[in-house]
């Protein structure tokens, strides 16, 4: 399959070059003031429209606050499943033990279950797209290739804006003085036995 990426927002000039460098063959760009900042209904309408037209085999979302909001909405609208917080993805074949039906090239969606005590493998045999939300940082990004070029598809926005119930009146950004440990590449922790900061 081709690897296609979606870029939704406002002021996205040049984003297709960056996505192509990281492997996107086709970049669907929806650049509109109604898509910034993120709101569930407009974004879900655009994504569902693209998916209905393109009929992808697999759809991946980041398991971020936006991805965890958008993924289930799209999944529900398209009557497909969604596996959240995947830590590994594998393509493989599957034989249904009851019906003996063979399925080729399914997405094995692997995620921790029961508090991380075991790893569950989930498959979506019938419905498309096979949808997963992947935890940020668990998979290593491939190196960018500046020589790669991708095809750009401009997405036409033609939905009824009056149906969207949420309007952004004001945005207030929190002043962060603390270090965000979710962004750290290395995290060192210790128990009470360490005693003090000097104990490290």
N, C-alpha and C positions, 0 to 999 in steps of 0.2 A: 504493500500500500504506500501511497504518498503520505508524507508527513505534512499536515496542514495546521496552521496556527491562527488563532483569532486575536485581534487587537481591537478592543472597544474602549472608547473614551473621547477625549478632545485634545487637539494639538498633537497628533500622532505622526507628524511628518518625520520620515526616516526610520520609524520603528521596524519597517519591513526589512531594512538592511541588516539590522541587528538580529532579527529572528532568522533570517536566511543564513547568517554566519553560524548559527547554532543548529542548523539542520532543517529548517522549514523549507519545503518545496513550494508551498503556496501559502500566502498570508492574506487572510480576509480582514480588511481594515474598515471599521465602522467609526468614522470621525464625525462627532456631532455634539453640540453643546448639551443635548438632553442625556448624554451618556457620561457626564462628569458633573459631580462626583458619582460614585456607584450608587445605584438604586436597583432593587431586586426586579421589579416588573419590566422596566425598559430593557435591561440587560438580558433577562430571560427571554423576552420577545425576540430580540435580535439573534440570540444563540439558537433558539428553537427554529427560527426561520432559516438560518444557515444549515442546521442539521437536517431539516426536512428536504432542503434542496440538494445537499451534498451526499446524504445517506452514508455517513461514516461508519466504519466497522467498530472503531474504538474511539471513545472520548475521554480525555484525561483532564482533571481539574486539580489545582493545588489545594491541599487540605489547610487552607488559610481561612480567616474569617469570611472573606468574600467567596471563596470556593465552597465553603461549607453552607453558605446561604444559597448560592446560585445553583450548585450541582443538584440538590434534591428538587428544586423547583423545575429545572429542565428535565430531570429524570421522570418526575410525575407527569409533566405535560406530554412527554413522548412515550409513556407507558413502558419504560425500561427500568432495569435495576441500577443501583448505585452502591458500590462498595467503598466505604469511607476509610480513611487513614491507612491506605496500603503502604507497606514497606518494601514490597518486591512485586514485580510483574514479569510473567513468563508466558510465551506463546507455546501452546501444545495441543495435542489431540486428546479426545476423551471419548470413552465408550460408556453409555448409560447402562448400569448393571441390570436395570429392570427391563427396559425395552430393547437392549442390545443395539441401540442406534449409535452409529459412529459420527462424531463431530470433529471436523478438521480446523486447525488453527484458531482455537479458542484462546481468550485471554484468561490466564490463571491469575487471579487477584489475591495476593497473599497479605494477610494482616494479623496482628496479634489479637488474641481473644482470651477471655477469662482472666483479665488483669495481666496479660502478658505471659501466662503459664503455658500457652500453646499457640501455634501458628495455624490459622484457618486458611484454607484455600477455597475460594469462591469462584464459580463460573456462571456465566449467563448463556445458556444454550440456545434459546429461541429468539430473544428480543435484541434489537439493535437500535442505537449503538450500545456496545458493552462499556459501561461507565465506571470510572474509578476516580477517587480523590486520593492523591499521593501526598504523604507528609513531606514538608519542605526539608531539604538537607539530607535525606536518607539515600539519595542516589547522586552519584558524582556526575557533574555536568561535563560533557565532552568539550574539548578545546575548540574555540571559535576558529573558523576558517574564513578569513577576509575575502578569499577569492570566490566563495559561493554566492550565487545570485538566485533569488526566489521570484516566483510569479506573484504579482499583486492583484487581488480581486477587491475592488471597491464595493462595499456593501451599501445598498440604497436603503435609507431609513424611511419607511412608509407606514408606521403605525399611528394609531390615534392617541395623541398625547393626553387628551382629556380623560382617558381611562386610567391613567396612572395617579393613584391617590396621594402619593407622598411628594411634597415639594421641599426642597432644601432652602430654608430662609437664611440661615447663618451657620457658618462653620467656625468652631472654636477649637484650636489645637492645644493639646496638653503640653506644658513645658516639662521636658524630661531631663532630669539631672542625674538619674540613675543609669547604669549600664543595663541594656536589655540582654539577658543571658540567652534568650532564644536565638540571638544573632551571633553568639560567640562560636568560634571554631573549636576552641578548647575550653573545657570547664573543669576546674579543680575543686573538689569538695572534701570536707573532712568531718569527722564526728566530734563529740565532746571531748574525747581523749586528747585531741590536739591542744586544747586549752586556750591559747591566744593566737593572734595573727602571727606572732613570732614563732609559734610552734610549727607552722608550715615549713 
